[in-house]
Amino acid sequence: MSGQQPDQGHIEARQVAQAWGRIEAWLAEHAPASFASLKAGASEEEIAALEDAIGVRVSDGVRALWRMHAGAESTAGAVFMLGNWALMGLDAVGAVYRERMLFQRQNEAEGYMAWKTPWIPVCSYTVTDTSYGLCVDGDSGTVWGWEEIAVVTPRFDSLTDYLEEMADALEAPGLVVGPMPGVARGALLWGEPSDPAVKDAWVPLA
């Protein structure tokens, strides 16, 4: 179960929804390909079914995000989250969670720390490549980055911080420290693309 207090969970859900609203409004106006990749929100029944399948209750912030959009379709515009990540669908979340927990159980005697029970994956390298990504700790709220071979790194203090930093960067790109957001063929991308064809079409915001 999540370690959040009820009031904290309510505040987190509201903050996540507000930050995401800013992001979605920007995508709708400036990055239509990325906006079009968003899936519909998940129902309470769908989220509850995932929780039953993995045996963990997700945090209120993650729940709020999934109510709005439960992942992205596998299209060219889907990898648009800050850091060039893709939102994961609920099926992928369940599969990655079970896979990482199994790896943890099989290797914990060797000293690996690949996953913890309250960690819920939310973003991955692409919609179909889930070997790397971001997960949210349901107890502390910390957003961790995971890699394919038992490497985890703290990235943000909370899901709210992650989404607010993304929204701020889109609204005020001149203040960005790090990869600059830009748009290529209607898709939001962070940092100059390495693909020459996409690089030629990419226009940085600032």
LOPA-246545 format. One record per residue (C-alpha): residue number from 1; x, y, z. Coordinates in nm, 2 decimals. Example, Ala and Ser with C-alpha at 12.3 -4.5 7.8 and 13.67 -1.06 7.14 Angstrom:
! LOPA-246545
+------+--------+--------+--------+
: resi :     c1 :     c2 :     c3 :
+------+--------+--------+--------+
:    1 :   1.23 :  -0.45 :   0.78 :
:    2 :   1.37 :  -0.11 :   0.71 :
+------+--------+--------+--------+
***
This chain:
! LOPA-246545
+------+--------+--------+--------+
: resi :     c1 :     c2 :     c3 :
+------+--------+--------+--------+
:    1 :   0.00 :   0.00 :   0.00 :
:    2 :   0.11 :   0.36 :  -0.06 :
:    3 :   0.26 :   0.55 :   0.23 :
:    4 :   0.08 :   0.87 :   0.14 :
:    5 :  -0.16 :   1.04 :   0.38 :
:    6 :  -0.51 :   1.12 :   0.24 :
:    7 :  -0.46 :   1.49 :   0.23 :
:    8 :  -0.11 :   1.45 :   0.07 :
:    9 :  -0.26 :   1.23 :  -0.20 :
:   10 :  -0.54 :   1.47 :  -0.28 :
:   11 :  -0.29 :   1.76 :  -0.31 :
:   12 :  -0.06 :   1.55 :  -0.53 :
:   13 :  -0.34 :   1.45 :  -0.76 :
:   14 :  -0.45 :   1.81 :  -0.80 :
:   15 :  -0.09 :   1.92 :  -0.87 :
:   16 :  -0.04 :   1.65 :  -1.13 :
:   17 :  -0.36 :   1.73 :  -1.30 :
:   18 :  -0.27 :   2.10 :  -1.31 :
:   19 :   0.08 :   2.04 :  -1.45 :
:   20 :  -0.05 :   1.80 :  -1.71 :
:   21 :  -0.32 :   2.04 :  -1.82 :
:   22 :  -0.05 :   2.29 :  -1.90 :
:   23 :   0.15 :   2.03 :  -2.10 :
:   24 :  -0.16 :   1.90 :  -2.29 :
:   25 :  -0.27 :   2.25 :  -2.38 :
:   26 :   0.08 :   2.32 :  -2.52 :
:   27 :   0.09 :   2.00 :  -2.72 :
:   28 :  -0.26 :   2.06 :  -2.87 :
:   29 :  -0.14 :   2.40 :  -3.00 :
:   30 :   0.22 :   2.34 :  -3.10 :
:   31 :   0.28 :   1.96 :  -3.13 :
:   32 :  -0.02 :   1.80 :  -3.29 :
:   33 :   0.15 :   1.47 :  -3.37 :
:   34 :   0.24 :   1.42 :  -3.01 :
:   35 :  -0.10 :   1.53 :  -2.89 :
:   36 :  -0.26 :   1.28 :  -3.12 :
:   37 :  -0.05 :   1.00 :  -2.98 :
:   38 :  -0.22 :   1.02 :  -2.64 :
:   39 :  -0.45 :   0.74 :  -2.54 :
:   40 :  -0.78 :   0.80 :  -2.36 :
:   41 :  -0.78 :   0.80 :  -1.98 :
:   42 :  -0.82 :   0.48 :  -1.79 :
:   43 :  -1.13 :   0.40 :  -1.59 :
:   44 :  -1.12 :   0.33 :  -1.21 :
:   45 :  -1.20 :  -0.03 :  -1.29 :
:   46 :  -0.90 :  -0.06 :  -1.53 :
:   47 :  -0.66 :   0.10 :  -1.27 :
:   48 :  -0.80 :  -0.13 :  -1.00 :
:   49 :  -0.75 :  -0.43 :  -1.22 :
:   50 :  -0.39 :  -0.34 :  -1.27 :
:   51 :  -0.34 :  -0.29 :  -0.89 :
:   52 :  -0.49 :  -0.63 :  -0.83 :
:   53 :  -0.26 :  -0.79 :  -1.09 :
:   54 :   0.06 :  -0.65 :  -0.94 :
:   55 :  -0.06 :  -0.64 :  -0.58 :
:   56 :   0.03 :  -0.27 :  -0.52 :
:   57 :  -0.19 :   0.04 :  -0.49 :
:   58 :  -0.06 :   0.32 :  -0.71 :
:   59 :  -0.01 :   0.67 :  -0.58 :
:   60 :  -0.28 :   0.93 :  -0.62 :
:   61 :  -0.05 :   1.13 :  -0.85 :
:   62 :   0.00 :   0.84 :  -1.09 :
:   63 :  -0.37 :   0.76 :  -1.07 :
:   64 :  -0.45 :   1.12 :  -1.16 :
:   65 :  -0.22 :   1.10 :  -1.47 :
:   66 :  -0.37 :   0.77 :  -1.59 :
:   67 :  -0.73 :   0.90 :  -1.55 :
:   68 :  -0.63 :   1.17 :  -1.80 :
:   69 :  -0.43 :   0.96 :  -2.04 :
:   70 :  -0.33 :   0.59 :  -2.00 :
:   71 :  -0.02 :   0.59 :  -2.22 :
:   72 :   0.05 :   0.68 :  -2.58 :
:   73 :   0.00 :   0.50 :  -2.91 :
:   74 :   0.31 :   0.38 :  -3.09 :
:   75 :   0.35 :   0.66 :  -3.34 :
:   76 :   0.63 :   0.89 :  -3.45 :
:   77 :   0.51 :   1.16 :  -3.21 :
:   78 :   0.48 :   0.94 :  -2.89 :
:   79 :   0.83 :   1.00 :  -2.74 :
:   80 :   0.76 :   1.35 :  -2.62 :
:   81 :   0.79 :   1.35 :  -2.24 :
:   82 :   1.08 :   1.55 :  -2.08 :
:   83 :   1.39 :   1.35 :  -2.14 :
:   84 :   1.25 :   1.19 :  -2.45 :
:   85 :   1.04 :   0.93 :  -2.28 :
:   86 :   0.70 :   0.78 :  -2.38 :
:   87 :   0.40 :   0.74 :  -2.16 :
:   88 :   0.34 :   0.37 :  -2.09 :
:   89 :   0.01 :   0.20 :  -2.13 :
:   90 :  -0.13 :   0.00 :  -1.84 :
:   91 :  -0.06 :  -0.34 :  -2.00 :
:   92 :   0.31 :  -0.24 :  -2.04 :
:   93 :   0.32 :  -0.11 :  -1.68 :
:   94 :   0.20 :  -0.45 :  -1.55 :
:   95 :   0.44 :  -0.64 :  -1.77 :
:   96 :   0.74 :  -0.43 :  -1.67 :
:   97 :   0.65 :  -0.44 :  -1.30 :
:   98 :   0.62 :  -0.82 :  -1.29 :
:   99 :   0.94 :  -0.86 :  -1.50 :
:  100 :   1.15 :  -0.62 :  -1.27 :
:  101 :   1.01 :  -0.77 :  -0.95 :
:  102 :   1.10 :  -1.12 :  -1.08 :
:  103 :   1.45 :  -1.01 :  -1.17 :
:  104 :   1.49 :  -0.86 :  -0.82 :
:  105 :   1.38 :  -1.18 :  -0.65 :
:  106 :   1.61 :  -1.39 :  -0.86 :
:  107 :   1.92 :  -1.16 :  -0.80 :
:  108 :   1.88 :  -1.00 :  -0.46 :
:  109 :   2.11 :  -1.26 :  -0.31 :
:  110 :   2.38 :  -1.12 :  -0.53 :
:  111 :   2.33 :  -0.77 :  -0.39 :
:  112 :   2.13 :  -0.62 :  -0.68 :
:  113 :   1.87 :  -0.35 :  -0.61 :
:  114 :   1.68 :  -0.36 :  -0.94 :
:  115 :   1.33 :  -0.28 :  -0.81 :
:  116 :   1.12 :  -0.22 :  -0.50 :
:  117 :   0.76 :  -0.31 :  -0.44 :
:  118 :   0.62 :   0.04 :  -0.44 :
:  119 :   0.79 :   0.14 :  -0.77 :
:  120 :   0.54 :   0.19 :  -1.05 :
:  121 :   0.67 :   0.24 :  -1.40 :
:  122 :   0.52 :   0.54 :  -1.59 :
:  123 :   0.75 :   0.61 :  -1.89 :
:  124 :   0.97 :   0.40 :  -2.11 :
:  125 :   1.23 :   0.45 :  -2.39 :
:  126 :   0.96 :   0.41 :  -2.65 :
:  127 :   0.61 :   0.28 :  -2.64 :
:  128 :   0.74 :  -0.07 :  -2.75 :
:  129 :   1.09 :  -0.06 :  -2.59 :
:  130 :   1.05 :  -0.08 :  -2.22 :
:  131 :   1.40 :  -0.17 :  -2.13 :
:  132 :   1.46 :   0.18 :  -1.99 :
:  133 :   1.23 :   0.42 :  -1.82 :
:  134 :   1.10 :   0.62 :  -1.53 :
:  135 :   0.91 :   0.49 :  -1.23 :
:  136 :   0.74 :   0.66 :  -0.93 :
:  137 :   0.80 :   0.54 :  -0.57 :
:  138 :   0.46 :   0.51 :  -0.42 :
:  139 :   0.60 :   0.57 :  -0.07 :
:  140 :   0.85 :   0.86 :  -0.11 :
:  141 :   0.72 :   1.00 :  -0.43 :
:  142 :   1.06 :   1.00 :  -0.59 :
:  143 :   1.09 :   0.95 :  -0.96 :
:  144 :   1.36 :   0.70 :  -1.04 :
:  145 :   1.52 :   0.62 :  -1.38 :
:  146 :   1.58 :   0.25 :  -1.45 :
:  147 :   1.81 :   0.08 :  -1.70 :
:  148 :   1.81 :  -0.26 :  -1.85 :
:  149 :   2.07 :  -0.42 :  -1.61 :
:  150 :   1.99 :  -0.34 :  -1.25 :
:  151 :   2.07 :   0.03 :  -1.25 :
:  152 :   1.84 :   0.28 :  -1.08 :
:  153 :   1.90 :   0.65 :  -1.04 :
:  154 :   1.69 :   0.92 :  -0.87 :
:  155 :   1.58 :   1.18 :  -1.12 :
:  156 :   1.31 :   1.40 :  -0.96 :
:  157 :   1.17 :   1.45 :  -0.62 :
:  158 :   0.81 :   1.37 :  -0.73 :
:  159 :   0.59 :   1.32 :  -1.04 :
:  160 :   0.46 :   1.67 :  -0.98 :
:  161 :   0.82 :   1.81 :  -1.00 :
:  162 :   0.88 :   1.62 :  -1.32 :
:  163 :   0.56 :   1.74 :  -1.49 :
:  164 :   0.60 :   2.10 :  -1.37 :
:  165 :   0.96 :   2.11 :  -1.50 :
:  166 :   0.83 :   1.99 :  -1.84 :
:  167 :   0.55 :   2.24 :  -1.84 :
:  168 :   0.78 :   2.53 :  -1.74 :
:  169 :   1.03 :   2.44 :  -2.02 :
:  170 :   0.76 :   2.44 :  -2.28 :
:  171 :   0.61 :   2.77 :  -2.17 :
:  172 :   0.95 :   2.94 :  -2.11 :
:  173 :   1.21 :   2.76 :  -2.32 :
:  174 :   1.46 :   3.05 :  -2.28 :
:  175 :   1.51 :   2.94 :  -1.92 :
:  176 :   1.58 :   2.58 :  -2.00 :
:  177 :   1.90 :   2.43 :  -1.86 :
:  178 :   1.96 :   2.11 :  -2.05 :
:  179 :   1.83 :   1.97 :  -2.38 :
:  180 :   1.62 :   2.23 :  -2.56 :
:  181 :   1.26 :   2.14 :  -2.65 :
:  182 :   1.18 :   2.16 :  -3.02 :
:  183 :   0.93 :   2.04 :  -3.28 :
:  184 :   0.98 :   1.83 :  -3.59 :
:  185 :   0.68 :   1.74 :  -3.81 :
:  186 :   0.44 :   1.81 :  -3.53 :
:  187 :   0.63 :   1.60 :  -3.27 :
:  188 :   0.78 :   1.74 :  -2.95 :
:  189 :   1.15 :   1.63 :  -2.91 :
:  190 :   1.40 :   1.73 :  -2.64 :
:  191 :   1.75 :   1.81 :  -2.78 :
:  192 :   1.87 :   1.81 :  -3.14 :
:  193 :   1.78 :   1.48 :  -3.30 :
:  194 :   2.06 :   1.24 :  -3.41 :
:  195 :   1.86 :   1.12 :  -3.71 :
:  196 :   1.96 :   1.35 :  -4.00 :
:  197 :   1.61 :   1.34 :  -4.16 :
:  198 :   1.45 :   1.45 :  -3.83 :
:  199 :   1.73 :   1.69 :  -3.75 :
:  200 :   1.66 :   1.88 :  -4.06 :
:  201 :   1.30 :   1.93 :  -3.96 :
:  202 :   1.36 :   2.01 :  -3.60 :
:  203 :   1.30 :   2.36 :  -3.49 :
:  204 :   1.41 :   2.45 :  -3.13 :
:  205 :   1.16 :   2.66 :  -2.93 :
:  206 :   1.40 :   2.93 :  -2.82 :
+------+--------+--------+--------+
***
